[in-house]
Amino acid sequence: MELDQSNINHALSDGYWSVKVVETIDSTQTALKLASPQHGDVIVTNYQSAGRGRLDRSFEADKGSALLFSAYVTPQRDRSEWGFIPLLVGLSVAEVLGIEFFTKWPNDILSDLGKVGGILCEVQGDGIIIGIGLNVSMTHEQLPVPTASSVLLTLGSAPDRNHLLPAILKEIAFNLAGWESGEDLIDDYLDSSATMGKSVSVQLPDGTTLSGVAAGISSNGELLLDSGEIISVGDVLHLSLS
């Protein structure tokens, strides 16, 4: 089903979010960045030609098969704490999708079948642009890589994106408000995490690789290894259960 801007905004009647539907775009992340966004602005598209994830990796999906959107928020906590926001967003998405879905530090959504989605958070002005790409109705033939999956393949059916988007935005707003008021969401995140307790290999941006057991998360969203290493940025490979 095509995205319907009127129906989506009607489901978000409290006025916190303002959603704009664009049929085709190069990147919702880039478009929102160039739009001088205000808190609560959202761009969602049926197809993007130059979608990207962390480290400028490409993200491609057939038209209408994924939920692709970017949202702008101005977090009411010290900027030094904003590293927790990608985890908060991942937690929100997993909560909406259901118990079959998990987070992978720092920015992936998984099911037992593979990676279902990714999150990209970029500081912009006084806030953060949150980009989310979810494989919603992709079939095996449409998956970009063998390690990917989709909501459809995991659950056997795909939700209507016109319902899924408002649900995710409402959950992000709810969790963000709690976090801004001082609520500790670390335990909630750990409950959703497929990374905790696993032996992991972490490749750092400089090419260094660290190994250990994922033991926890700091208040700023850093990954804590049992070796005492504290990792703020890196690519994680799950090796095994501890």
C-alpha positions as CSV (number, residue, x, y, z in Angstrom):
1,M,0.0,0.0,0.0
2,E,1.2,3.5,-0.9
3,L,2.1,5.9,1.9
4,D,-0.7,8.3,2.7
5,Q,0.4,11.6,4.3
6,S,-3.0,12.6,5.5
7,N,-3.7,9.2,7.2
8,I,-0.2,9.2,8.8
9,N,-0.6,12.7,10.3
10,H,-4.1,12.0,11.4
11,A,-2.7,9.1,13.5
12,L,-0.2,11.6,15.0
13,S,-2.9,14.0,16.0
14,D,-1.1,15.3,19.1
15,G,1.1,17.6,16.9
16,Y,4.4,16.3,18.1
17,W,5.4,15.0,14.7
18,S,4.8,16.6,11.2
19,V,5.2,14.0,8.4
20,K,5.8,14.8,4.8
21,V,5.5,12.0,2.2
22,V,7.7,12.2,-0.8
23,E,7.3,9.6,-3.6
24,T,10.9,9.4,-4.7
25,I,14.0,11.1,-3.2
26,D,17.7,10.7,-3.2
27,S,18.0,10.4,0.6
28,T,15.5,11.4,3.3
29,Q,18.5,12.1,5.5
30,T,20.0,14.6,3.1
31,A,16.6,16.2,2.3
32,L,15.8,16.8,5.9
33,K,19.3,18.2,6.6
34,L,18.8,20.7,3.8
35,A,15.3,21.7,4.9
36,S,16.3,23.6,8.0
37,P,14.2,21.2,10.1
38,Q,12.3,22.0,13.3
39,H,11.8,19.6,16.1
40,G,9.3,16.9,15.0
41,D,9.8,17.2,11.2
42,V,9.7,13.9,9.4
43,I,10.3,13.0,5.7
44,V,9.3,9.5,4.5
45,T,9.5,8.1,1.0
46,N,8.4,5.1,-1.0
47,Y,11.8,5.0,-2.8
48,Q,15.2,6.6,-2.3
49,S,18.0,6.4,-4.8
50,A,20.9,7.2,-2.6
51,G,20.0,5.9,0.8
52,R,22.9,5.4,3.2
53,G,23.7,3.9,6.5
54,R,26.6,4.3,8.9
55,L,30.0,5.0,7.4
56,D,28.3,6.1,4.2
57,R,27.4,2.6,3.3
58,S,24.6,2.4,0.6
59,F,21.1,1.3,1.5
60,E,18.8,0.1,-1.3
61,A,15.3,-1.2,-1.4
62,D,12.7,-1.8,-4.0
63,K,9.9,0.8,-4.2
64,G,7.4,0.3,-1.4
65,S,9.2,-2.7,0.2
66,A,10.8,-0.7,3.1
67,L,9.9,2.0,5.6
68,L,12.4,4.8,4.9
69,F,12.3,8.0,6.9
70,S,14.2,10.6,8.7
71,A,13.1,12.6,11.7
72,Y,14.5,15.6,13.5
73,V,14.6,16.0,17.3
74,T,16.2,18.5,19.6
75,P,17.0,16.4,22.7
76,Q,16.6,18.2,26.1
77,R,19.7,16.7,27.6
78,D,23.3,17.6,27.5
79,R,24.9,17.0,24.1
80,S,27.5,14.8,25.7
81,E,24.8,12.3,26.4
82,W,23.3,12.2,22.9
83,G,25.3,9.0,22.2
84,F,22.5,7.1,23.8
85,I,19.9,8.3,21.3
86,P,20.6,5.6,18.6
87,L,20.1,3.0,21.2
88,L,16.9,4.6,22.4
89,V,15.6,4.7,18.8
90,G,16.6,1.0,18.2
91,L,14.8,0.1,21.5
92,S,11.7,2.0,20.3
93,V,11.6,0.2,16.9
94,A,12.1,-3.2,18.5
95,E,9.3,-2.6,21.0
96,V,6.9,-1.7,18.2
97,L,7.8,-4.6,16.0
98,G,7.4,-7.2,18.8
99,I,9.3,-9.9,20.7
100,E,10.7,-11.5,17.6
101,F,12.9,-8.5,17.0
102,F,16.1,-7.3,18.8
103,T,18.7,-4.6,18.8
104,K,22.3,-5.0,17.9
105,W,24.7,-2.4,19.2
106,P,24.9,0.3,18.1
107,N,22.3,0.7,15.4
108,D,20.8,-2.4,13.9
109,I,17.4,-4.2,14.2
110,L,17.6,-8.0,14.0
111,S,15.3,-11.0,14.0
112,D,16.5,-14.6,14.2
113,L,16.6,-14.6,10.4
114,G,19.0,-11.7,10.0
115,K,19.2,-7.9,9.9
116,V,15.9,-6.2,9.4
117,G,16.8,-2.6,9.6
118,G,19.4,0.1,10.5
119,I,19.5,3.5,12.2
120,L,21.7,6.5,11.3
121,C,21.8,9.4,13.7
122,E,23.6,12.7,12.7
123,V,24.0,15.8,14.7
124,Q,22.5,18.8,12.9
125,G,22.5,22.2,14.5
126,D,20.8,22.0,17.8
127,G,19.4,18.6,17.3
128,I,19.8,15.2,15.7
129,I,18.5,13.8,12.4
130,I,17.4,10.2,13.0
131,G,17.3,8.1,9.9
132,I,15.6,4.7,9.9
133,G,15.4,2.0,7.2
134,L,13.3,-1.1,7.8
135,N,12.9,-4.0,5.4
136,V,9.1,-4.4,5.7
137,S,7.7,-6.5,2.9
138,M,10.9,-7.7,1.2
139,T,10.9,-11.2,-0.1
140,H,14.0,-13.4,-0.2
141,E,14.7,-12.3,-3.8
142,Q,14.6,-8.6,-2.8
143,L,17.0,-8.8,0.1
144,P,20.2,-6.8,-0.5
145,V,22.5,-9.3,1.2
146,P,22.3,-12.9,2.4
147,T,22.5,-11.8,6.0
148,A,19.4,-9.6,5.8
149,S,15.8,-10.4,6.5
150,S,12.5,-8.5,6.7
151,V,9.4,-8.1,8.9
152,L,7.5,-10.2,6.3
153,L,9.9,-13.1,6.4
154,T,10.1,-13.0,10.2
155,L,6.4,-12.8,10.9
156,G,4.8,-14.2,7.8
157,S,3.0,-10.9,7.1
158,A,3.9,-7.3,6.7
159,P,2.4,-4.4,8.5
160,D,0.9,-1.4,6.7
161,R,3.6,1.2,6.6
162,N,0.9,3.9,7.2
163,H,0.3,2.2,10.6
164,L,3.9,1.2,11.3
165,L,5.4,4.7,10.9
166,P,3.1,6.5,13.4
167,A,3.6,3.6,15.9
168,I,7.3,4.0,15.7
169,L,7.3,7.8,16.0
170,K,5.0,7.6,19.0
171,E,7.3,5.2,20.7
172,I,10.3,7.3,20.0
173,A,8.6,10.4,21.4
174,F,7.5,8.4,24.5
175,N,11.0,7.0,25.2
176,L,12.7,10.3,24.4
177,A,10.4,12.2,26.9
178,G,11.2,9.6,29.6
179,W,14.9,9.8,28.9
180,E,14.8,13.6,28.9
181,S,13.2,13.6,32.3
182,G,16.0,11.5,33.7
183,E,14.5,8.0,33.3
184,D,17.2,5.3,33.0
185,L,16.4,3.2,29.9
186,I,19.6,1.1,30.0
187,D,17.9,-2.0,31.4
188,D,15.1,-1.7,28.8
189,Y,17.7,-1.5,26.1
190,L,19.6,-4.5,27.5
191,D,16.4,-6.5,27.5
192,S,16.1,-5.8,23.8
193,S,19.7,-6.5,23.0
194,A,21.0,-9.4,21.0
195,T,24.6,-8.2,21.7
196,M,24.8,-8.5,25.5
197,G,26.4,-11.6,26.8
198,K,27.9,-12.6,23.4
199,S,31.5,-12.9,22.5
200,V,32.1,-10.1,20.0
201,S,34.7,-8.8,17.7
202,V,34.6,-5.0,17.2
203,Q,36.4,-3.2,14.4
204,L,37.2,0.3,15.3
205,P,37.3,3.2,12.7
206,D,41.1,3.1,12.6
207,G,41.1,-0.6,11.6
208,T,41.9,-1.9,15.1
209,T,40.0,-5.0,16.2
210,L,39.0,-5.6,19.8
211,S,37.5,-8.9,21.2
212,G,35.7,-9.7,24.3
213,V,32.3,-10.4,25.8
214,A,29.7,-7.6,25.6
215,A,29.1,-6.9,29.3
216,G,27.0,-3.7,29.3
217,I,26.1,-0.3,28.1
218,S,27.2,3.1,29.5
219,S,24.8,5.9,30.2
220,N,26.1,7.6,27.0
221,G,25.5,4.5,24.9
222,E,29.0,3.1,24.8
223,L,29.6,-0.6,24.6
224,L,31.4,-2.1,27.6
225,L,33.5,-5.2,27.2
226,D,34.4,-7.6,30.0
227,S,38.0,-6.7,29.3
228,G,37.3,-3.2,30.5
229,E,37.4,-1.7,27.0
230,I,34.8,1.1,26.4
231,I,33.8,1.5,22.8
232,S,31.9,4.5,21.4
233,V,32.1,3.7,17.7
234,G,32.7,0.4,16.0
235,D,31.3,-2.4,13.9
236,V,30.3,-5.4,16.0
237,L,30.4,-9.1,14.9
238,H,28.6,-11.5,17.1
239,L,30.8,-14.5,17.6
240,S,29.0,-16.8,20.1
241,L,27.1,-17.0,23.3
242,S,29.3,-16.4,26.4
